[in-house]
Amino acid sequence: MITVIGWLLGLGMFALMAILVVHVLFALLLIVPSWRIFERAGFSGLLALFHLVPVVGPFIVMAVLAFSDWPKGEGRPKPAHPA
């Protein structure tokens, strides 16, 4: 019985580590383009590291980009030039 419990705990730890590795790899895949988008918008590129926060990190990144005023103003329409 003890060996079965130990085996299940070991399997659970393996699954947890596998999920963690997949999460970090996926986050690293998203950090590079997000970093460039943040810098182009005028924010600090370090905000892209929110992708490392499990579950809510990508939502934080999307919320910052969607609902904040961009310091460089690329999200706003350009004013018409007077003739």
C-alpha positions as CSV (number, residue, x, y, z in Angstrom):
1,M,0.0,0.0,0.0
2,I,2.8,2.4,0.9
3,T,4.5,1.7,-2.5
4,V,1.3,2.6,-4.3
5,I,1.0,5.9,-2.5
6,G,4.7,6.7,-3.2
7,W,4.2,5.8,-6.8
8,L,1.1,8.0,-7.1
9,L,3.0,10.9,-5.4
10,G,5.9,10.4,-7.8
11,L,3.6,10.4,-10.8
12,G,1.8,13.5,-9.5
13,M,5.1,15.3,-9.1
14,F,6.1,14.3,-12.6
15,A,2.9,15.6,-14.0
16,L,3.3,18.9,-12.1
17,M,6.9,19.3,-13.4
18,A,5.8,18.5,-17.0
19,I,3.0,21.2,-16.7
20,L,5.6,23.7,-15.3
21,V,8.0,23.0,-18.1
22,V,5.4,23.4,-20.8
23,H,4.2,26.7,-19.1
24,V,7.7,28.1,-19.0
25,L,8.4,27.2,-22.7
26,F,5.1,28.7,-23.8
27,A,5.7,31.8,-21.8
28,L,9.2,32.2,-23.3
29,L,7.7,31.9,-26.7
30,L,5.3,34.8,-26.0
31,I,7.8,37.0,-24.1
32,V,9.9,38.0,-27.2
33,P,7.1,39.3,-29.4
34,S,5.4,40.9,-26.4
35,W,8.6,42.6,-25.3
36,R,8.9,44.2,-28.8
37,I,5.2,45.3,-28.8
38,F,5.6,46.9,-25.4
39,E,8.7,48.8,-26.5
40,R,7.1,49.9,-29.7
41,A,4.1,51.2,-27.8
42,G,6.4,53.1,-25.4
43,F,6.1,50.9,-22.3
44,S,8.9,49.0,-20.6
45,G,9.7,45.7,-22.2
46,L,9.8,44.1,-18.7
47,L,6.0,44.1,-18.7
48,A,6.3,41.1,-21.1
49,L,7.6,39.1,-18.1
50,F,4.0,38.9,-16.8
51,H,3.7,35.9,-19.2
52,L,5.6,34.0,-16.5
53,V,2.7,34.4,-14.0
54,P,0.6,31.2,-14.3
55,V,-3.0,31.5,-15.6
56,V,-3.5,35.3,-15.3
57,G,-0.2,36.5,-16.8
58,P,-1.3,36.7,-20.5
59,F,-4.5,38.3,-19.5
60,I,-2.5,41.1,-17.6
61,V,-0.4,41.6,-20.7
62,M,-3.5,41.9,-22.9
63,A,-5.3,44.2,-20.5
64,V,-2.3,46.6,-20.3
65,L,-2.1,46.7,-24.1
66,A,-5.8,47.0,-24.7
67,F,-6.9,49.4,-22.0
68,S,-4.0,51.8,-21.3
69,D,-2.9,54.9,-23.2
70,W,0.2,54.1,-25.2
71,P,2.9,56.6,-24.5
72,K,4.0,56.7,-28.1
73,G,0.4,57.0,-29.3
74,E,0.6,54.3,-32.0
75,G,-2.8,53.1,-30.9
76,R,-4.5,56.4,-31.7
77,P,-5.6,57.5,-35.1
78,K,-3.3,60.1,-36.6
79,P,-4.7,63.6,-36.9
80,A,-5.5,64.8,-40.4
81,H,-3.0,67.2,-41.9
82,P,-4.3,70.7,-42.7
83,A,-4.3,71.5,-46.4
